[in-house]
Amino acid sequence: MNEPDLLIKGQVVGEDGHGIGQALVTVEGSVNFPEIAMITDDAGNFSVRLPLGDCTLQASAPDKRHGSLKICPRSGASFRIIVR
């Protein structure tokens, strides 16, 4: 039986709290993850389905600022990644 996937929503923001569009978000996991990457919308929003388990979200803004956030996804979770 497959483990359930969770829908994770998030936003990439700058230190000023404003969303960053066209940022690249990648997922690195402690379980066997496939390669996952997505681009944020104009407001910095993204969503992805992830298996249960710890993972790290990495964000790279178009102007080369970076940020990361280690998460343990739960149902209905929403996260903000701050790039500096």
PDB file of N, CA, C and O in Angstrom:
ATOM      1  N   MET A   1       0.846  -1.183   0.000  1.00  0.00           N
ATOM      2  CA  MET A   1       0.000   0.000   0.000  1.00  0.00           C
ATOM      3  C   MET A   1       0.889   1.243   0.000  1.00  0.00           C
ATOM      4  O   MET A   1       1.863   1.315   0.749  1.00  0.00           O
ATOM      5  N   ASN A   2       0.550   2.218  -0.841  1.00  0.00           N
ATOM      6  CA  ASN A   2       1.314   3.458  -0.926  1.00  0.00           C
ATOM      7  C   ASN A   2       0.991   4.365   0.248  1.00  0.00           C
ATOM      8  O   ASN A   2      -0.134   4.388   0.747  1.00  0.00           O
ATOM      9  N   GLU A   3       2.012   5.120   0.682  1.00  0.00           N
ATOM     10  CA  GLU A   3       1.772   6.110   1.729  1.00  0.00           C
ATOM     11  C   GLU A   3       1.017   7.285   1.112  1.00  0.00           C
ATOM     12  O   GLU A   3       1.216   7.600  -0.061  1.00  0.00           O
ATOM     13  N   PRO A   4       0.160   7.929   1.885  1.00  0.00           N
ATOM     14  CA  PRO A   4      -0.599   9.051   1.332  1.00  0.00           C
ATOM     15  C   PRO A   4       0.295  10.248   1.042  1.00  0.00           C
ATOM     16  O   PRO A   4       1.270  10.509   1.747  1.00  0.00           O
ATOM     17  N   ASP A   5      -0.061  10.960  -0.004  1.00  0.00           N
ATOM     18  CA  ASP A   5       0.619  12.214  -0.315  1.00  0.00           C
ATOM     19  C   ASP A   5      -0.130  13.346   0.361  1.00  0.00           C
ATOM     20  O   ASP A   5      -1.353  13.307   0.503  1.00  0.00           O
ATOM     21  N   LEU A   6       0.623  14.352   0.775  1.00  0.00           N
ATOM     22  CA  LEU A   6       0.026  15.535   1.407  1.00  0.00           C
ATOM     23  C   LEU A   6       0.189  16.721   0.475  1.00  0.00           C
ATOM     24  O   LEU A   6       1.250  16.905  -0.121  1.00  0.00           O
ATOM     25  N   LEU A   7      -0.858  17.528   0.345  1.00  0.00           N
ATOM     26  CA  LEU A   7      -0.763  18.752  -0.429  1.00  0.00           C
ATOM     27  C   LEU A   7      -0.149  19.821   0.469  1.00  0.00           C
ATOM     28  O   LEU A   7      -0.711  20.179   1.504  1.00  0.00           O
ATOM     29  N   ILE A   8       0.993  20.315   0.063  1.00  0.00           N
ATOM     30  CA  ILE A   8       1.715  21.348   0.804  1.00  0.00           C
ATOM     31  C   ILE A   8       1.622  22.642   0.013  1.00  0.00           C
ATOM     32  O   ILE A   8       1.883  22.664  -1.190  1.00  0.00           O
ATOM     33  N   LYS A   9       1.247  23.721   0.694  1.00  0.00           N
ATOM     34  CA  LYS A   9       1.205  25.036   0.059  1.00  0.00           C
ATOM     35  C   LYS A   9       2.242  25.914   0.716  1.00  0.00           C
ATOM     36  O   LYS A   9       2.521  25.778   1.907  1.00  0.00           O
ATOM     37  N   GLY A  10       2.809  26.809  -0.056  1.00  0.00           N
ATOM     38  CA  GLY A  10       3.812  27.686   0.510  1.00  0.00           C
ATOM     39  C   GLY A  10       3.971  28.958  -0.284  1.00  0.00           C
ATOM     40  O   GLY A  10       3.350  29.156  -1.328  1.00  0.00           O
ATOM     41  N   GLN A  11       4.824  29.817   0.247  1.00  0.00           N
ATOM     42  CA  GLN A  11       5.131  31.080  -0.405  1.00  0.00           C
ATOM     43  C   GLN A  11       6.592  31.400  -0.178  1.00  0.00           C
ATOM     44  O   GLN A  11       7.108  31.231   0.927  1.00  0.00           O
ATOM     45  N   VAL A  12       7.250  31.856  -1.211  1.00  0.00           N
ATOM     46  CA  VAL A  12       8.618  32.351  -1.111  1.00  0.00           C
ATOM     47  C   VAL A  12       8.524  33.862  -0.954  1.00  0.00           C
ATOM     48  O   VAL A  12       7.902  34.545  -1.768  1.00  0.00           O
ATOM     49  N   VAL A  13       9.147  34.376   0.099  1.00  0.00           N
ATOM     50  CA  VAL A  13       9.089  35.811   0.393  1.00  0.00           C
ATOM     51  C   VAL A  13      10.488  36.354   0.657  1.00  0.00           C
ATOM     52  O   VAL A  13      11.401  35.613   1.023  1.00  0.00           O
ATOM     53  N   GLY A  14      10.639  37.658   0.466  1.00  0.00           N
ATOM     54  CA  GLY A  14      11.861  38.342   0.842  1.00  0.00           C
ATOM     55  C   GLY A  14      11.800  38.713   2.317  1.00  0.00           C
ATOM     56  O   GLY A  14      10.797  38.462   2.986  1.00  0.00           O
ATOM     57  N   GLU A  15      12.861  39.302   2.814  1.00  0.00           N
ATOM     58  CA  GLU A  15      12.892  39.703   4.221  1.00  0.00           C
ATOM     59  C   GLU A  15      11.825  40.745   4.546  1.00  0.00           C
ATOM     60  O   GLU A  15      11.440  40.908   5.703  1.00  0.00           O
ATOM     61  N   ASP A  16      11.350  41.448   3.517  1.00  0.00           N
ATOM     62  CA  ASP A  16      10.294  42.445   3.712  1.00  0.00           C
ATOM     63  C   ASP A  16       8.899  41.823   3.756  1.00  0.00           C
ATOM     64  O   ASP A  16       7.913  42.528   3.971  1.00  0.00           O
ATOM     65  N   GLY A  17       8.809  40.496   3.552  1.00  0.00           N
ATOM     66  CA  GLY A  17       7.534  39.796   3.604  1.00  0.00           C
ATOM     67  C   GLY A  17       6.769  39.757   2.296  1.00  0.00           C
ATOM     68  O   GLY A  17       5.709  39.136   2.219  1.00  0.00           O
ATOM     69  N   HIS A  18       7.289  40.413   1.262  1.00  0.00           N
ATOM     70  CA  HIS A  18       6.613  40.412  -0.040  1.00  0.00           C
ATOM     71  C   HIS A  18       6.953  39.134  -0.808  1.00  0.00           C
ATOM     72  O   HIS A  18       8.091  38.666  -0.789  1.00  0.00           O
ATOM     73  N   GLY A  19       5.935  38.577  -1.488  1.00  0.00           N
ATOM     74  CA  GLY A  19       6.118  37.363  -2.276  1.00  0.00           C
ATOM     75  C   GLY A  19       7.074  37.586  -3.439  1.00  0.00           C
ATOM     76  O   GLY A  19       7.158  38.683  -3.992  1.00  0.00           O
ATOM     77  N   ILE A  20       7.793  36.531  -3.801  1.00  0.00           N
ATOM     78  CA  ILE A  20       8.768  36.605  -4.890  1.00  0.00           C
ATOM     79  C   ILE A  20       8.334  35.655  -6.002  1.00  0.00           C
ATOM     80  O   ILE A  20       8.367  34.434  -5.847  1.00  0.00           O
ATOM     81  N   GLY A  21       7.930  36.239  -7.121  1.00  0.00           N
ATOM     82  CA  GLY A  21       7.515  35.462  -8.279  1.00  0.00           C
ATOM     83  C   GLY A  21       8.697  34.870  -9.020  1.00  0.00           C
ATOM     84  O   GLY A  21       9.811  35.391  -8.964  1.00  0.00           O
ATOM     85  N   GLN A  22       8.437  33.774  -9.715  1.00  0.00           N
ATOM     86  CA  GLN A  22       9.416  33.097 -10.560  1.00  0.00           C
ATOM     87  C   GLN A  22      10.620  32.548  -9.782  1.00  0.00           C
ATOM     88  O   GLN A  22      11.700  32.373 -10.347  1.00  0.00           O
ATOM     89  N   ALA A  23      10.430  32.277  -8.488  1.00  0.00           N
ATOM     90  CA  ALA A  23      11.480  31.645  -7.689  1.00  0.00           C
ATOM     91  C   ALA A  23      11.440  30.132  -7.931  1.00  0.00           C
ATOM     92  O   ALA A  23      10.370  29.557  -8.131  1.00  0.00           O
ATOM     93  N   LEU A  24      12.587  29.509  -7.912  1.00  0.00           N
ATOM     94  CA  LEU A  24      12.698  28.062  -8.062  1.00  0.00           C
ATOM     95  C   LEU A  24      12.648  27.424  -6.681  1.00  0.00           C
ATOM     96  O   LEU A  24      13.425  27.790  -5.799  1.00  0.00           O
ATOM     97  N   VAL A  25      11.738  26.472  -6.489  1.00  0.00           N
ATOM     98  CA  VAL A  25      11.623  25.738  -5.229  1.00  0.00           C
ATOM     99  C   VAL A  25      11.935  24.274  -5.506  1.00  0.00           C
ATOM    100  O   VAL A  25      11.332  23.667  -6.391  1.00  0.00           O
ATOM    101  N   THR A  26      12.875  23.704  -4.753  1.00  0.00           N
ATOM    102  CA  THR A  26      13.198  22.291  -4.875  1.00  0.00           C
ATOM    103  C   THR A  26      12.979  21.611  -3.533  1.00  0.00           C
ATOM    104  O   THR A  26      12.961  22.264  -2.489  1.00  0.00           O
ATOM    105  N   VAL A  27      12.812  20.295  -3.570  1.00  0.00           N
ATOM    106  CA  VAL A  27      12.542  19.510  -2.366  1.00  0.00           C
ATOM    107  C   VAL A  27      13.622  18.454  -2.210  1.00  0.00           C
ATOM    108  O   VAL A  27      13.916  17.707  -3.143  1.00  0.00           O
ATOM    109  N   GLU A  28      14.209  18.398  -1.025  1.00  0.00           N
ATOM    110  CA  GLU A  28      15.167  17.355  -0.673  1.00  0.00           C
ATOM    111  C   GLU A  28      14.596  16.621   0.525  1.00  0.00           C
ATOM    112  O   GLU A  28      14.194  17.251   1.504  1.00  0.00           O
ATOM    113  N   GLY A  29      14.554  15.293   0.461  1.00  0.00           N
ATOM    114  CA  GLY A  29      13.909  14.550   1.532  1.00  0.00           C
ATOM    115  C   GLY A  29      14.780  13.528   2.200  1.00  0.00           C
ATOM    116  O   GLY A  29      15.807  13.104   1.669  1.00  0.00           O
ATOM    117  N   SER A  30      14.343  13.136   3.394  1.00  0.00           N
ATOM    118  CA  SER A  30      15.037  12.100   4.149  1.00  0.00           C
ATOM    119  C   SER A  30      14.547  10.713   3.749  1.00  0.00           C
ATOM    120  O   SER A  30      15.149   9.707   4.124  1.00  0.00           O
ATOM    121  N   VAL A  31      13.459  10.660   2.989  1.00  0.00           N
ATOM    122  CA  VAL A  31      12.964   9.409   2.436  1.00  0.00           C
ATOM    123  C   VAL A  31      13.278   9.422   0.945  1.00  0.00           C
ATOM    124  O   VAL A  31      13.794  10.415   0.432  1.00  0.00           O
ATOM    125  N   ASN A  32      12.984   8.372   0.270  1.00  0.00           N
ATOM    126  CA  ASN A  32      13.310   8.264  -1.146  1.00  0.00           C
ATOM    127  C   ASN A  32      12.386   9.148  -1.984  1.00  0.00           C
ATOM    128  O   ASN A  32      11.339   8.692  -2.444  1.00  0.00           O
ATOM    129  N   PHE A  33      12.770  10.402  -2.180  1.00  0.00           N
ATOM    130  CA  PHE A  33      11.987  11.360  -2.964  1.00  0.00           C
ATOM    131  C   PHE A  33      12.412  11.294  -4.420  1.00  0.00           C
ATOM    132  O   PHE A  33      13.592  11.105  -4.715  1.00  0.00           O
ATOM    133  N   PRO A  34      11.460  11.448  -5.333  1.00  0.00           N
ATOM    134  CA  PRO A  34      11.857  11.729  -6.714  1.00  0.00           C
ATOM    135  C   PRO A  34      12.343  13.179  -6.767  1.00  0.00           C
ATOM    136  O   PRO A  34      12.116  13.939  -5.826  1.00  0.00           O
ATOM    137  N   GLU A  35      12.997  13.562  -7.839  1.00  0.00           N
ATOM    138  CA  GLU A  35      13.420  14.957  -7.976  1.00  0.00           C
ATOM    139  C   GLU A  35      12.172  15.813  -8.153  1.00  0.00           C
ATOM    140  O   GLU A  35      11.374  15.578  -9.060  1.00  0.00           O
ATOM    141  N   ILE A  36      12.007  16.804  -7.287  1.00  0.00           N
ATOM    142  CA  ILE A  36      10.832  17.674  -7.320  1.00  0.00           C
ATOM    143  C   ILE A  36      11.307  19.118  -7.402  1.00  0.00           C
ATOM    144  O   ILE A  36      12.144  19.550  -6.609  1.00  0.00           O
ATOM    145  N   ALA A  37      10.769  19.861  -8.365  1.00  0.00           N
ATOM    146  CA  ALA A  37      11.088  21.284  -8.500  1.00  0.00           C
ATOM    147  C   ALA A  37       9.877  21.995  -9.087  1.00  0.00           C
ATOM    148  O   ALA A  37       9.132  21.412  -9.875  1.00  0.00           O
ATOM    149  N   MET A  38       9.685  23.233  -8.711  1.00  0.00           N
ATOM    150  CA  MET A  38       8.576  24.029  -9.230  1.00  0.00           C
ATOM    151  C   MET A  38       8.967  25.501  -9.230  1.00  0.00           C
ATOM    152  O   MET A  38       9.923  25.901  -8.567  1.00  0.00           O
ATOM    153  N   ILE A  39       8.214  26.301  -9.984  1.00  0.00           N
ATOM    154  CA  ILE A  39       8.411  27.751 -10.058  1.00  0.00           C
ATOM    155  C   ILE A  39       7.210  28.423  -9.390  1.00  0.00           C
ATOM    156  O   ILE A  39       6.068  28.020  -9.610  1.00  0.00           O
ATOM    157  N   THR A  40       7.472  29.448  -8.573  1.00  0.00           N
ATOM    158  CA  THR A  40       6.382  30.159  -7.906  1.00  0.00           C
ATOM    159  C   THR A  40       5.611  31.036  -8.900  1.00  0.00           C
ATOM    160  O   THR A  40       6.126  31.431  -9.946  1.00  0.00           O
ATOM    161  N   ASP A  41       4.355  31.324  -8.532  1.00  0.00           N
ATOM    162  CA  ASP A  41       3.564  32.250  -9.341  1.00  0.00           C
ATOM    163  C   ASP A  41       4.027  33.685  -9.043  1.00  0.00           C
ATOM    164  O   ASP A  41       4.988  33.888  -8.300  1.00  0.00           O
ATOM    165  N   ASP A  42       3.348  34.664  -9.617  1.00  0.00           N
ATOM    166  CA  ASP A  42       3.774  36.065  -9.464  1.00  0.00           C
ATOM    167  C   ASP A  42       3.774  36.548  -8.019  1.00  0.00           C
ATOM    168  O   ASP A  42       4.504  37.480  -7.684  1.00  0.00           O
ATOM    169  N   ALA A  43       2.961  35.926  -7.150  1.00  0.00           N
ATOM    170  CA  ALA A  43       2.900  36.314  -5.739  1.00  0.00           C
ATOM    171  C   ALA A  43       3.824  35.470  -4.859  1.00  0.00           C
ATOM    172  O   ALA A  43       3.828  35.621  -3.637  1.00  0.00           O
ATOM    173  N   GLY A  44       4.603  34.586  -5.478  1.00  0.00           N
ATOM    174  CA  GLY A  44       5.532  33.750  -4.711  1.00  0.00           C
ATOM    175  C   GLY A  44       4.925  32.462  -4.193  1.00  0.00           C
ATOM    176  O   GLY A  44       5.563  31.755  -3.412  1.00  0.00           O
ATOM    177  N   ASN A  45       3.700  32.137  -4.609  1.00  0.00           N
ATOM    178  CA  ASN A  45       3.015  30.936  -4.111  1.00  0.00           C
ATOM    179  C   ASN A  45       3.392  29.691  -4.896  1.00  0.00           C
ATOM    180  O   ASN A  45       3.703  29.753  -6.085  1.00  0.00           O
ATOM    181  N   PHE A  46       3.358  28.551  -4.197  1.00  0.00           N
ATOM    182  CA  PHE A  46       3.578  27.258  -4.837  1.00  0.00           C
ATOM    183  C   PHE A  46       2.787  26.204  -4.075  1.00  0.00           C
ATOM    184  O   PHE A  46       2.375  26.426  -2.937  1.00  0.00           O
ATOM    185  N   SER A  47       2.580  25.063  -4.709  1.00  0.00           N
ATOM    186  CA  SER A  47       1.976  23.916  -4.033  1.00  0.00           C
ATOM    187  C   SER A  47       2.576  22.656  -4.627  1.00  0.00           C
ATOM    188  O   SER A  47       2.974  22.620  -5.791  1.00  0.00           O
ATOM    189  N   VAL A  48       2.632  21.620  -3.796  1.00  0.00           N
ATOM    190  CA  VAL A  48       3.238  20.360  -4.220  1.00  0.00           C
ATOM    191  C   VAL A  48       2.680  19.236  -3.362  1.00  0.00           C
ATOM    192  O   VAL A  48       2.345  19.450  -2.197  1.00  0.00           O
ATOM    193  N   ARG A  49       2.581  18.056  -3.923  1.00  0.00           N
ATOM    194  CA  ARG A  49       2.191  16.876  -3.149  1.00  0.00           C
ATOM    195  C   ARG A  49       3.458  16.146  -2.741  1.00  0.00           C
ATOM    196  O   ARG A  49       4.305  15.833  -3.577  1.00  0.00           O
ATOM    197  N   LEU A  50       3.580  15.876  -1.430  1.00  0.00           N
ATOM    198  CA  LEU A  50       4.770  15.216  -0.888  1.00  0.00           C
ATOM    199  C   LEU A  50       4.363  13.986  -0.092  1.00  0.00           C
ATOM    200  O   LEU A  50       3.289  13.960   0.509  1.00  0.00           O
ATOM    201  N   PRO A  51       5.220  12.965  -0.086  1.00  0.00           N
ATOM    202  CA  PRO A  51       4.967  11.822   0.796  1.00  0.00           C
ATOM    203  C   PRO A  51       5.256  12.224   2.243  1.00  0.00           C
ATOM    204  O   PRO A  51       5.914  13.233   2.494  1.00  0.00           O
ATOM    205  N   LEU A  52       4.764  11.436   3.179  1.00  0.00           N
ATOM    206  CA  LEU A  52       5.049  11.682   4.593  1.00  0.00           C
ATOM    207  C   LEU A  52       6.548  11.585   4.831  1.00  0.00           C
ATOM    208  O   LEU A  52       7.229  10.777   4.199  1.00  0.00           O
ATOM    209  N   GLY A  53       7.059  12.398   5.730  1.00  0.00           N
ATOM    210  CA  GLY A  53       8.475  12.354   6.089  1.00  0.00           C
ATOM    211  C   GLY A  53       9.103  13.731   6.069  1.00  0.00           C
ATOM    212  O   GLY A  53       8.599  14.650   5.424  1.00  0.00           O
ATOM    213  N   ASP A  54      10.204  13.864   6.779  1.00  0.00           N
ATOM    214  CA  ASP A  54      10.922  15.136   6.826  1.00  0.00           C
ATOM    215  C   ASP A  54      11.488  15.477   5.453  1.00  0.00           C
ATOM    216  O   ASP A  54      11.883  14.597   4.688  1.00  0.00           O
ATOM    217  N   CYS A  55      11.519  16.771   5.162  1.00  0.00           N
ATOM    218  CA  CYS A  55      12.158  17.221   3.935  1.00  0.00           C
ATOM    219  C   CYS A  55      12.604  18.666   4.118  1.00  0.00           C
ATOM    220  O   CYS A  55      12.232  19.334   5.083  1.00  0.00           O
ATOM    221  N   THR A  56      13.397  19.125   3.181  1.00  0.00           N
ATOM    222  CA  THR A  56      13.861  20.502   3.178  1.00  0.00           C
ATOM    223  C   THR A  56      13.426  21.152   1.878  1.00  0.00           C
ATOM    224  O   THR A  56      13.664  20.621   0.793  1.00  0.00           O
ATOM    225  N   LEU A  57      12.788  22.303   1.997  1.00  0.00           N
ATOM    226  CA  LEU A  57      12.411  23.101   0.838  1.00  0.00           C
ATOM    227  C   LEU A  57      13.518  24.125   0.617  1.00  0.00           C
ATOM    228  O   LEU A  57      13.883  24.860   1.534  1.00  0.00           O
ATOM    229  N   GLN A  58      14.048  24.170  -0.597  1.00  0.00           N
ATOM    230  CA  GLN A  58      15.091  25.129  -0.967  1.00  0.00           C
ATOM    231  C   GLN A  58      14.482  26.101  -1.960  1.00  0.00           C
ATOM    232  O   GLN A  58      13.806  25.679  -2.899  1.00  0.00           O
ATOM    233  N   ALA A  59      14.708  27.391  -1.773  1.00  0.00           N
ATOM    234  CA  ALA A  59      14.186  28.395  -2.705  1.00  0.00           C
ATOM    235  C   ALA A  59      15.327  29.253  -3.230  1.00  0.00           C
ATOM    236  O   ALA A  59      16.240  29.626  -2.493  1.00  0.00           O
ATOM    237  N   SER A  60      15.254  29.555  -4.515  1.00  0.00           N
ATOM    238  CA  SER A  60      16.233  30.419  -5.165  1.00  0.00           C
ATOM    239  C   SER A  60      15.472  31.482  -5.954  1.00  0.00           C
ATOM    240  O   SER A  60      14.760  31.172  -6.910  1.00  0.00           O
ATOM    241  N   ALA A  61      15.633  32.739  -5.542  1.00  0.00           N
ATOM    242  CA  ALA A  61      14.954  33.848  -6.211  1.00  0.00           C
ATOM    243  C   ALA A  61      15.678  34.172  -7.519  1.00  0.00           C
ATOM    244  O   ALA A  61      16.856  33.850  -7.674  1.00  0.00           O
ATOM    245  N   PRO A  62      14.974  34.810  -8.461  1.00  0.00           N
ATOM    246  CA  PRO A  62      15.628  35.183  -9.720  1.00  0.00           C
ATOM    247  C   PRO A  62      16.858  36.073  -9.533  1.00  0.00           C
ATOM    248  O   PRO A  62      17.759  36.056 -10.372  1.00  0.00           O
ATOM    249  N   ASP A  63      16.909  36.849  -8.446  1.00  0.00           N
ATOM    250  CA  ASP A  63      18.062  37.729  -8.197  1.00  0.00           C
ATOM    251  C   ASP A  63      19.159  37.035  -7.389  1.00  0.00           C
ATOM    252  O   ASP A  63      20.046  37.694  -6.847  1.00  0.00           O
ATOM    253  N   LYS A  64      19.097  35.698  -7.310  1.00  0.00           N
ATOM    254  CA  LYS A  64      20.116  34.845  -6.686  1.00  0.00           C
ATOM    255  C   LYS A  64      20.069  34.772  -5.166  1.00  0.00           C
ATOM    256  O   LYS A  64      20.949  34.151  -4.570  1.00  0.00           O
ATOM    257  N   ARG A  65      19.073  35.383  -4.508  1.00  0.00           N
ATOM    258  CA  ARG A  65      18.918  35.188  -3.073  1.00  0.00           C
ATOM    259  C   ARG A  65      18.428  33.762  -2.836  1.00  0.00           C
ATOM    260  O   ARG A  65      17.707  33.202  -3.661  1.00  0.00           O
ATOM    261  N   HIS A  66      18.823  33.178  -1.704  1.00  0.00           N
ATOM    262  CA  HIS A  66      18.463  31.798  -1.390  1.00  0.00           C
ATOM    263  C   HIS A  66      17.854  31.703   0.006  1.00  0.00           C
ATOM    264  O   HIS A  66      18.073  32.560   0.863  1.00  0.00           O
ATOM    265  N   GLY A  67      17.089  30.645   0.205  1.00  0.00           N
ATOM    266  CA  GLY A  67      16.548  30.337   1.517  1.00  0.00           C
ATOM    267  C   GLY A  67      16.177  28.877   1.576  1.00  0.00           C
ATOM    268  O   GLY A  67      16.003  28.231   0.542  1.00  0.00           O
ATOM    269  N   SER A  68      16.054  28.351   2.785  1.00  0.00           N
ATOM    270  CA  SER A  68      15.636  26.962   2.940  1.00  0.00           C
ATOM    271  C   SER A  68      14.828  26.823   4.225  1.00  0.00           C
ATOM    272  O   SER A  68      14.910  27.655   5.128  1.00  0.00           O
ATOM    273  N   LEU A  69      14.051  25.755   4.279  1.00  0.00           N
ATOM    274  CA  LEU A  69      13.203  25.506   5.428  1.00  0.00           C
ATOM    275  C   LEU A  69      13.026  24.006   5.575  1.00  0.00           C
ATOM    276  O   LEU A  69      12.546  23.339   4.659  1.00  0.00           O
ATOM    277  N   LYS A  70      13.418  23.470   6.740  1.00  0.00           N
ATOM    278  CA  LYS A  70      13.204  22.052   7.019  1.00  0.00           C
ATOM    279  C   LYS A  70      11.791  21.887   7.563  1.00  0.00           C
ATOM    280  O   LYS A  70      11.378  22.606   8.473  1.00  0.00           O
ATOM    281  N   ILE A  71      11.046  20.926   6.994  1.00  0.00           N
ATOM    282  CA  ILE A  71       9.662  20.736   7.411  1.00  0.00           C
ATOM    283  C   ILE A  71       9.372  19.253   7.649  1.00  0.00           C
ATOM    284  O   ILE A  71      10.076  18.374   7.151  1.00  0.00           O
ATOM    285  N   CYS A  72       8.348  19.010   8.403  1.00  0.00           N
ATOM    286  CA  CYS A  72       7.758  17.686   8.569  1.00  0.00           C
ATOM    287  C   CYS A  72       6.287  17.878   8.230  1.00  0.00           C
ATOM    288  O   CYS A  72       5.488  18.212   9.106  1.00  0.00           O
ATOM    289  N   PRO A  73       5.920  17.669   6.969  1.00  0.00           N
ATOM    290  CA  PRO A  73       4.573  18.023   6.512  1.00  0.00           C
ATOM    291  C   PRO A  73       3.452  17.356   7.291  1.00  0.00           C
ATOM    292  O   PRO A  73       3.552  16.196   7.691  1.00  0.00           O
ATOM    293  N   ARG A  74       2.406  18.099   7.493  1.00  0.00           N
ATOM    294  CA  ARG A  74       1.157  17.627   8.087  1.00  0.00           C
ATOM    295  C   ARG A  74       0.029  18.045   7.155  1.00  0.00           C
ATOM    296  O   ARG A  74       0.206  18.949   6.338  1.00  0.00           O
ATOM    297  N   SER A  75      -1.092  17.419   7.264  1.00  0.00           N
ATOM    298  CA  SER A  75      -2.230  17.722   6.406  1.00  0.00           C
ATOM    299  C   SER A  75      -2.609  19.191   6.504  1.00  0.00           C
ATOM    300  O   SER A  75      -2.721  19.739   7.601  1.00  0.00           O
ATOM    301  N   GLY A  76      -2.806  19.824   5.364  1.00  0.00           N
ATOM    302  CA  GLY A  76      -3.243  21.202   5.336  1.00  0.00           C
ATOM    303  C   GLY A  76      -2.185  22.211   5.704  1.00  0.00           C
ATOM    304  O   GLY A  76      -2.505  23.373   5.957  1.00  0.00           O
ATOM    305  N   ALA A  77      -0.923  21.798   5.741  1.00  0.00           N
ATOM    306  CA  ALA A  77       0.150  22.694   6.168  1.00  0.00           C
ATOM    307  C   ALA A  77       0.469  23.746   5.100  1.00  0.00           C
ATOM    308  O   ALA A  77       0.326  23.503   3.901  1.00  0.00           O
ATOM    309  N   SER A  78       0.898  24.910   5.564  1.00  0.00           N
ATOM    310  CA  SER A  78       1.322  25.988   4.712  1.00  0.00           C
ATOM    311  C   SER A  78       2.618  26.561   5.281  1.00  0.00           C
ATOM    312  O   SER A  78       2.747  26.725   6.494  1.00  0.00           O
ATOM    313  N   PHE A  79       3.581  26.867   4.403  1.00  0.00           N
ATOM    314  CA  PHE A  79       4.907  27.294   4.845  1.00  0.00           C
ATOM    315  C   PHE A  79       5.357  28.532   4.101  1.00  0.00           C
ATOM    316  O   PHE A  79       4.923  28.783   2.976  1.00  0.00           O
ATOM    317  N   ARG A  80       6.232  29.308   4.730  1.00  0.00           N
ATOM    318  CA  ARG A  80       6.874  30.460   4.097  1.00  0.00           C
ATOM    319  C   ARG A  80       8.377  30.234   4.096  1.00  0.00           C
ATOM    320  O   ARG A  80       8.966  29.903   5.124  1.00  0.00           O
ATOM    321  N   ILE A  81       8.980  30.413   2.955  1.00  0.00           N
ATOM    322  CA  ILE A  81      10.437  30.333   2.831  1.00  0.00           C
ATOM    323  C   ILE A  81      10.949  31.746   2.622  1.00  0.00           C
ATOM    324  O   ILE A  81      10.569  32.417   1.663  1.00  0.00           O
ATOM    325  N   ILE A  82      11.807  32.191   3.516  1.00  0.00           N
ATOM    326  CA  ILE A  82      12.376  33.544   3.415  1.00  0.00           C
ATOM    327  C   ILE A  82      13.721  33.448   2.708  1.00  0.00           C
ATOM    328  O   ILE A  82      14.595  32.683   3.116  1.00  0.00           O
ATOM    329  N   VAL A  83      13.880  34.238   1.639  1.00  0.00           N
ATOM    330  CA  VAL A  83      15.148  34.271   0.933  1.00  0.00           C
ATOM    331  C   VAL A  83      15.908  35.529   1.319  1.00  0.00           C
ATOM    332  O   VAL A  83      15.335  36.608   1.473  1.00  0.00           O
ATOM    333  N   ARG A  84      17.202  35.359   1.468  1.00  0.00           N
ATOM    334  CA  ARG A  84      18.071  36.473   1.883  1.00  0.00           C
ATOM    335  C   ARG A  84      19.227  36.616   0.934  1.00  0.00           C
ATOM    336  O   ARG A  84      20.068  37.497   1.114  1.00  0.00           O
TER     337      ARG A  84
END
